[in-house]
């Protein structure tokens, strides 16, 4: 079961990276960044479930806060630029 979850998480990361690199708009890149951060949070939660150490949940919470602030900053920058392509 853990191998299946790790595999699905890896597929989600690969697809998010493709969307982050290809765009085509800035909004697509912001959503891809948000998906990558969610994958990071899921990876921390999965590590906590596999190892039984709750420390990984604290790390997941920190990643979530940083990702939220990063998404807000990036969205504000996109809004100021007008959401142009490329």
C-alpha positions in Angstrom: 0.0 0.0 0.0 2.8 2.4 0.8 4.5 1.7 -2.5 1.3 2.6 -4.3 0.9 5.9 -2.4 4.5 6.8 -3.1 4.0 6.0 -6.8 0.9 8.1 -7.0 2.7 10.9 -5.3 5.6 10.7 -7.7 3.2 10.8 -10.7 1.5 13.9 -9.2 4.9 15.6 -8.8 6.0 14.9 -12.3 2.7 16.2 -13.7 2.9 19.3 -11.6 6.5 20.0 -12.7 5.5 19.6 -16.3 2.7 22.2 -15.8 5.1 24.5 -13.9 7.5 24.5 -16.8 5.1 24.6 -19.7 2.6 27.1 -18.4 1.2 28.5 -20.7 0.0 31.3 -18.3 1.3 32.5 -15.0 -1.9 31.3 -13.3 -1.1 27.8 -14.5 2.3 28.1 -12.9 0.8 29.3 -9.6 -1.6 26.4 -9.5 1.3 24.0 -10.3 3.4 25.5 -7.4 0.4 25.0 -5.1 0.1 21.4 -6.2 3.8 20.8 -5.6 3.5 22.2 -2.1 0.5 19.9 -1.5 2.6 17.0 -2.7 5.3 18.0 -0.3 2.8 18.1 2.6 1.5 14.7 1.5 5.0 13.3 1.4 5.6 14.5 5.0 2.3 12.9 6.1 3.1 9.7 4.4 6.6 9.6 6.0 4.9 10.1 9.4 2.5 7.2 8.7 5.3 4.9 7.5 7.8 5.6 10.3 5.3 6.4 13.1 7.2 9.6 14.0 5.0 12.6 14.5 7.9 15.0 13.8 7.1 14.7 10.1 3.7 16.2 10.8 5.3 19.3 12.3 7.4 19.6 9.2 4.2 19.2 7.1 2.7 22.1 9.0 5.7 24.3 8.4 5.7 23.4 4.7 2.0 24.3 4.5 2.5 27.7 6.1 5.5 28.5 3.8 3.6 27.3 0.8 0.6 29.4 1.7 2.6 32.6 2.0 4.5 31.7 -1.2 1.3 31.2 -3.1 -0.1 34.5 -1.9 3.1 36.3 -2.9 3.3 34.7 -6.3 -0.4 35.4 -7.0 0.0 39.0 -6.0 3.0 39.3 -8.4 1.0 37.7 -11.2 -1.9 40.1 -10.5 0.5 43.1 -10.7 1.9 41.9 -14.0 -1.5 41.3 -15.5 -1.2 37.5 -15.8 0.6 37.6 -19.1 1.6 34.6 -21.0 5.1 33.3 -20.7 
